[in-house]
Amino acid sequence: MIKIVKNGMRIQLDENTLAFSFQKEGGREWRWDEHYAPYMECAEGNVFFRDASEISHETFRLGTGEGILSTYRGFEKDGKLVPYEFQTLVWVEDATGDVRCEWIPLQEEGLDVKKVFWPGPMEFAQKRKDWYTLLTQQQGMLIPNTWETELQKPVFDGFFGTAGAYMPWFAQVREREGYLAVCVTPWNAGYQAEHPAGGPYTRVSVRFEPSLGKMRERRVLKYTFFNDCDYNDICKAYRNEVDEQGRLRTLEEKAVRNPKVNDLIGCAFLHKGIKTFVQPNSDFYDPENPEKNNHLTTFAQREQEIRQLHRMGVKKLYLHLDGWAEPGYDNCHPDYGYGPACEAAGGWEGMKSLADAMHECGYLFGIHDQYRDFYLAAPSFDENFACRLPDGTIPRHQRWAGGPQSYLCATQAPYYVKRNFQEIAKHGIQLDCAYLDVFTCNEGDECDHPMHRMTRRDCYDYRVRCFEYLMKNGILPSSEEVNDWAAESQVFCHYAPYDFMMRVPGAPKQAIPVPLYNLVYHDCVIQPWMMEKVSGEEDYMLYALLNGGAPYLVRDAAYPNIDGAFDGNVEMKLEEDIRRSKIVSDLHEKVGKCEMVRHEFVDGNPQIQKTTFSDGTSVMVDFEKQTYVITNE
């Protein structure tokens, strides 16, 4: 055994199993699961760390801490040794007592590494409800070790920077002792988690993946250990870290740059479309029911609807408009935003009239646009600017309405955003907001074309440049969901739901829904919430209130039965939708810029939840009785 004790932390390496254990002074030991052995998934098969021909360990001193440095050199391939070599460094930071686990490639010749599974999952196998795991899939999941429903594979395979992980961390708590595991280098990393039906364990761990075909740089996971905590403490520890790094950009700060932020807070959200046109070579095309493929609503009809809502007393409203350009929704991107506006719906003049009517009513107007999907039918399509993988292939599919597509290299996206939005402005259309689809939901892309080589980290930076361009030009930027890497620049989103909201209503919940994202970022990004009463037992309005979010007045889905839009909801009249929406809007007007300081289960009951905001406002909801109470302390 090799042991280091520093700043109240003990780390210990078992040289035989290559497993680490950790213990904070005054707390119990955390150790890696006994069934885990560190390994790399390679094109040649799994290669275990223990298979190295040379393994050495030594204590290692830094100016800011102390740890254990291990070197692994020489691996067998086809009966011969190849010189693949890497190190691991596990060390305790002097100032904080945090433990950093670093995987460092030295020589990449000989093995084609696809994933590195290290550090390992913690041993976490007692069937107790006060042993729970936190996952940042979408808004947040809390999985007690006693939870009866099996955990499914996370969306986007748990890749950080996607809907599978809004924030690059996971955590576990056992009887109020816990740890927070933050991926410091999240751009090419993700997590995997396992929880069988009924427990009695949950396993969660990190993996690191290549960038442009190589592991390239060091990869880092940081543990912070707590002797007395709950999930609130863990979220606030991460919020403090974001703040220390200068990445906590609040809505109050964003409103200084663009005062329209204040106008958006308290709005009801209206999601409507103009033209849908599904290409015959799209997977969504229905040859048996061709009438379902295409439909059209004119700008004038939408304008009439807006004026009706104004007459009905809706004070604050934001319209998100799909399908406003030719040849229809999800077609010909990235040229779609260049126009022309849908001619059969009234063209540029009709669109301008709608925008002007919105402003006349005191409402905000925004459009759907897209700068990732690169449609082969787009006039500017050029394979040279599509994302190219290191093996020379160009990914393609034809799922969406526009038919066959590849992915636009994000290095090009800011150019298209500038071109397209300047064209819209030329037609006298004043935009308050713009929705750049999928950026905050899908993983970062990579491109190995020598003219515009791009890593995933670069890709996120280029996406942020698109948001910043809009903000600079008086347009509030939005995207599909939310994400840690985008929080500094993104003002609002399409939604930031709990994972169960994206599945058929009534399906067993994989976890207890908890607002982990909002405990960190509530006062940084505006989040509209689904308002459907999906059954007699489930009303999504309660989650909107609990989270102090904005309401959807109407949410017309672009595609049927995906993105959380399912048939079979309890039907309500528009007057009732407006009444319910106003309750949520009024609360959002009050707490939209407030930090969510605490979330709790009242008397330990997950069916009765309470949130408290920094202005003293509290919201308590009872999901069984479908009631809520808003108080001001």
N, C-alpha and C positions, 0 to 999 in steps of 0.2 A: 504494500500500500504506500502511496505517496500522499502526503497530507500538507495542506497549507491553511494556516489560520491568520486571518487579517481582518481588522475592523469589525470584529464580532461575527465574521463569517468563516465557516470551515468548509473547504472543498477537499474531496478525497477521491483518488483514482485507484481502482483495482486493476493492477497491471495484467492480471490473467484474463479478466472479462472485458477490459477496456471501458467499464462502466464507471460513471461518476456519481457521487452523492454529495449533498449540500446540507448544511445545518446553520441556521441563524441562532446566535446566542439567545438562550431562553426558550427556544422552540425545538420541535422534533425534527428528525432527519427526513429529508426528501431524497429519494434515490431512484435511478432509472429502473424501469420494469425489468424483472429478471429474465424475461423471455426475449428481450431485445439484444441484438448484436449489431454494432454500427456497420453500415455497408453502403456501397454505391451500386446503383442500377446502371449497367453499361450495355451497349449494343452486344457485347460478348456474353452477357448474363450478369448475375449478381456477383459482385466482388466485395468480400468482407475485409474490413480493416485488418483483421487478424491474419489475413493471407499475405500481408507484406513480407518480403524476405528479410527486411531489416526494420526493426521497431525499437525506438529509443525514447526515453522520458527523462526530463530534467526539470528542476525548479527554475523559474524564470522571473527575474526582477525587472520591473519597469519603473520609470520615475514616478508613476502614479498608481502603482499597485504591484501585486505579486501573484504568480500562478504556476501552472504546469504546462510545459511545452512538450509535445509529442511529435515525433517524425516517423513517417511511414514511407518506405522506399522499396521499389522493386516488386512487381507483381507478375505472376505467371500468365502467359497467353500462348495458346497453341504449343505448350511444352517448352516455351522459352521465357526468360525473364525480360520484361520491358521496363524502361526506366521511369515509369509514372511515379511521381513523388508529391506528397502533400504533408502539411503539418496541422495540428490542432493546438490551440492555445486557450486554456481555460483559466481566467484570472479574476481576482477580486480588486475592484476599484477602491483606492484609499478613501476618497471623499464621500462615497455613498454606500459602500458595502455591496453594491450591485455586482453580479457575476456575469462576465462576458465570455461567451463561447465562440471562438473564431476558427473557421475552417479555411486554410490557406493553401492554394495550389502553388507548387514549385516547378514541376515538370509535367506537362500534359501529354507527352509522347507515349503512345503504346495502348492507351485505353480510350474508348469513346464513351465518356461519362454522360449519362442522361439525367440522373438525379442522385443527390447525396442525402442519405437519411441519417442525419446527425445534427444536433444532439438527440438523444432518445426520449421516449415518453416516460413520464414519471409513473412509478408504481402507485396505483389509485384504485384499489379493489375492495373496498368495504361497502356493503350494501346499506348505506345510510343516506337519508335525504339531506343531511347537513354536509355531505361530501358532494360538491357540484362542480361542473365544468362550464366555463364561459367561452362561447364562440361568437365572433363578430360577423357571422353570416347575416347580411342585411342588417336590420335594426338591432338584433341581438338575441342570443339564445342562452338559457340557463338549463343545464341538464343535470338533475340530481342523479346520483348513482342508483336510485330506486325507480327511475322513470321507466314506465311500462312500454313505451313505444321505441322501436329500434331506430337509431339514427341512420339516415340514408347518406349517400355520398354527397358532400356539399356541392352547390352550384359552382360552375367553373373550376371544379376539382379543388376548391379551397384556395385558389390562387390569390395572393394578396393583391390589392388594387382593383378587385372586381366585386360583383355583388356577393361572391362567396366570402369576402372578408373586407368589409368597409374600412376596417382598421387593421394594421399589420401586427395583431397580437392575439393571444389566447391566454387563459388563466384557469387555475383550479384552486378551490378552497375546501379544506377539511376541518370541520369543527372550529371555524374562524381562523385557522392558520392557512396561508395561501401563498401563491406566487403569481407574478405577472411575467409572461414571456413575450418580449417585444422583438420583432425581427427588425434589426437596425438597417439591414440591406434588403428591403422587401421586393425589389423590382423583378427579381427572378426567383421568387420563392413562394411557397404556399404551405398549407398544413393538411394533415389527414387526421381524421378522428373516427373512433369506433365506440359505439355503445350498443350492446345487444339488448333485445327486449327484456325489460325487467332488471337490467344490470347483470352482475353486481359491480361492474367496473366501467370506467370510461378512459380510453386512451387517446391522447392527442400529442402530436409532435410536428416538427417542422421538416421541410425538405428544401434543398437548394437545386436549381436547375441551371443549365448553361445559358450563356448570352452569346448569340451569333455562333453557336456551335462549340463554344469553349467555356470553361468555368471561370477563367480569366482572373478575377480579383477575389480577395478574401470575402467570406460570408460570415455574418455576425448575428447571433441571438443573445439577447440580454435578459437575465433573470433578475427580478426584484422580489425579495422574500418578505413576508409579513407575518408577525406572530399574532396579530389580532386585526382581522379585517372582514369585510364583506365585499360584494361586487361594487358597491358605491365607492369604497376606498380605492379599489383597483382602478376604476374608471377615472377617479380624480387624480390618482398618481400618474396615469397616462396623460390626462389633460395638463397637468403641471409640466410634464416633459415636453409636450407640444409647445406650451407657453415659453419654456426656457429656450427652445430652439427658434423662437420668433415666428412660429407658424400659426399661432392662434389669432386669426383675423376675425373679429366679431362683426356682426351686422351694424353695430354702432359705428365702427371704423369704416365699413364699406359705404355706409350712408353719407359719410363726409365726402367721399369721392363721387357718389352718385345718389342724390337725395331721393330718387325714385324707389330706393329700398324702403323708405318710410311709407310710400304710397302702396307698395305691394303687401306690407304687413297688414293683416286684417282683411285682405281680399278673399272673396270666394273664387274658386278656380272653375273655369268652364272650358272643357276640352271638346272641341268640335272639328269637323272636317269639311272640305269642299269637294274634292274629286278623288275617287278611287279607281284605279285602272290596273288590273292584274294581267300581266303579260301571259300569253299562252304557254311560254316556256318557264313559268314560275311554278315552284312546288305548291303554291297556294291556289293555282288555277283549278277551278272546278268545271270540268268539261260536261258533267252531267247536269249541272245547274248554271248555265252561263249567265243567267240574270244576276247571280250573286257576285260575279267578278267585278262589276263596274257599277258605280253610281255617282250622281252629281247633285250637289246643292249649290245654288248660286250665292254669290256674295250678298246680293240684295235680300235673299231669304235669311241669311245669317244676320244681316243688319236689322231686319224686322224682329228677329228673336231677341236681339240685344235691346232694342227699344221697348219690347214687351217686358223684359226683365226690369228695366229701369222704371216702367210704369207700375210694376208690381212691388216696387220699394227696395230693390237690391241697391245698396249704397256703394259698395266697393266690389269690383269685379275685375278679374284678369281672364282674358280669352287667349287660350292656346289653340292656334289654328293649324290643322293638318291639311295636306293635299291642296295647297293654294296655287301651285305652279303646274305647268305642263311637264310631262303628260299625266301626272297624278302622284299620289302619295307613294313614297319609296320607289321612285323611278328616276333614272338618269343622274343620280348624284355622282360627283359634286357639282354638276352643271345645273341641276334642278333649281338651286337658289338664284341662278343667273336669269331666271325667267324664261319665257314670259309668264305672267300670272295667267291662271286658267282662263282661256278665252271664252269657252262656253259658259263660264260662270260670271262673266262680266269683265274679264281682262284687268289691266292695271287700273282703269278708272273705277271699276266695281270694287276692287280691293282697297283703293284709296278712300272710297266713300265709306266702306266698312270701318277702316281705321279712324276716319274723321268722326264717324258716329260714336265710336268707342270713346274718343276724347271729349266729344260733346256731352256725353253722359258722365264724364268723370272717371272713366274706366281705363284700364291698361290693356295694350294690345301686343301680342307676340306671335311668332311663327315657329313651326317645326322646320328644322334643316338637318343636314347630315354630311359629315366629312370623314367618314371611315369607309363606308361601302363605296366601291368604285365599279359602277355598272358598265358592262361591255357596250351597252347601247348609248352611253353618254357621249356627246360629241367630242369631248376632250379625252376620251379613253385612250391611253397609251400604255402598253404593257411595261414600258421602261420606267413608269412611275408607280407601278403596283408593287406591293410588298413582295420581296423575293427572299426565300429562305436560303440558308447557307449551301444547301445542296442544289440550288438553282431552280427549284420548283416555285410556282406561284399559286398559292391556295385559291380555290374557287368554289363557289356553290351557287344555287339558284333558289334559295328558300323564299326570299321576300318578293313583293309584288313586281319589282322591276326585272326579275329574271336573273340570268347569269351575271355574276359579279366577282371581282377580286377585292382586295383591300388597298385603299390609297395609302401610300407611304405618308406618314404624318408630317414629314418635313415639308410636304406640299400644302397641307391643310391651311396654314395661315394665309397663303397667297390666294386660295380660293375664297376664304372668308372675306378678305378685303375686297376682292373683285365683286363678289355677289352682293354684299351688303351696300357697297357704293352704288351698284346698279339699282337696287331697291329704292335707295334714297333719291336717285335721279327722277323717279316717278312720283315724288312728293309724298311717299308713304313714311310716316313717322312711326318707328318701332320703339316700344318701351322695353321689350324683352325678346330674347331669342333662345330657342331650345336646340342645342347641338346634340343630336341623338347619340346614344350608346357610349359616349366617351367615358362616363363614370361608372358604367356597368360592366363593360367588356375589358378583357386584359389588354395591356399594352402590346402593340405589334413590334416586330423586328423587321428590318430590311437589310439585305446584304448586297444590294446593288451598289457598285463602287461610286456612282454619281451622287448617291444620297444615303450612304450607310447609316443605320439608325438602330440603337439599342432600345429595349423597353423603357429604360429610364429616360432616354431622349424622347421617346414617344409621348410619355406623360408631360414632359416639358413643352412639347409642341402643342399638345392639347390645351395646356394652360395658356399658352400664347394666344390661342383663339379666344378663350374667355376674356383675357386681358384686353384684347383689341376691342371686343364688344363693350366692355366696361369703360374704356377710354372714350368711346364714341357715344356714350349716354344710353347704352342698351344693357339691361341686366342679363347676365349670362346664366343659362340653365343647362342641365343635362338629365339623362334618364334617371339615375339614382344619385347617390352621394359617395364620396370617397375621401380618405385621409389625404391623399396627394393633391386633391383638388380643392380642399376646404378653404385655402387662402383666397381663391379667386372666384369660386362658384357662389352665386347668391341664392339660387333656389334649384329645385329639382322637380321631376315629374312625380316621384314618390320615393320614400325610404321605408318600405314596409317591413313588417315581420315576415319571416319566411313562410309561415302558414298561409298568409294572405295570397301567396302566389300559387297555391294549390287548390284543388277543388274544395269548396266549402264542406265542412263536415268530416274531412279526412283527419285522422288522429294527428295531434300536434307532436312534432319531434322533440319539443322542449317547452319549457315555460318561456313565453315571450317577455323579454326585458329590454328597456331602451338603453342599451349600452352606448350606441352612437350618440344619442341625445344627452346622456350624462357627460359626454365629452364636448359635443359640438352644437347643442341646441341653439345657442345664441349666435351661431356663426352661419348657418345655412337654413333658409326657409323651406319647410317640408309640407307639401299638401298631402292630405290623407284621404284614403278611400272612405266613403260615407255610406256604403250599401248596408242595408239590413239584410244579410244574406240568408237568414232563417229566423224562425221564432226564438232561437236560442243564441244567436250571434248577431251583434250590431256593431259594425266597424266604427260608428260615430264615437263610441266610448274610447276607442284607442286614439282617435283624433284629439279628444279632450284630454286624456291622460298625458299625451305627449305635447300639449300646448301647440298644436300645429294648425295649419290652414285647412279649410274644407274643400272637397270637390263638390260643387253644386251639381254639375253633370259631367260624367266622364264617358264619352263615346269611344269605345275601343277601336283602334285601327284594324285589328285582326280579331276574329272571334275566338274566345276561349283560351287566350294566352294573356300574359302580362297581368294576371290577377283579375281579368274580366270574364266572368262566367254567367251563363244564363241561370234563371231560377231565383233571382233575388225577390224579396218582398216588394211588390209594386207600391209606389207612392205617387201622389199628385205633386205637381210642381210647387204648389203652395206649401206643402209639407216639407219638400226638399229645401225650399227657401228658409222656412222657419228653423229647421235643424241646422242649416248652414250658418245662419246668423248667430246661433248660440256659440258655435265653434269659432266663427270669425271674431266675435266680441272678445272671447278669451284670448285668441291669438293677437289681437290688437293690444292687449294688455301685457302678455308675457312673451311676445315674439322675440324681443331683444334680451330676454332674461336667461341667465344660466339655469339649467335644471340642476338643482343642488342635491336632490335626493329622490330615490325611488324606493318603495318598500311594499312588502306584503303585510297587510293589516292583520295583526294577531297571527302572523305566519301563514295566512291563507292566500294562496296564489289567485283565488277567484276574486279577492278584494284587494285592489292595488291603489297606491297613493303616490303622487308626485308632488314635490315642493319646488317652487321657483324662487329665484333670488330676491324678488320683490315681496315675498311673503305669501304669495298666492299658492294654495294647495288644491289639488283635484283628487277626489277619491271616487273610484268606480267599483261597482259590484257587478261582475260579469254574469253571475247567476240571476240576480234580480233585474239586471239591465237598468241600473240606476246610476246616477252620478251626483256628487255634491262638490260645489266650488266654494271655497272659503278664502278670506283675506285676513291674514294674521297681522 
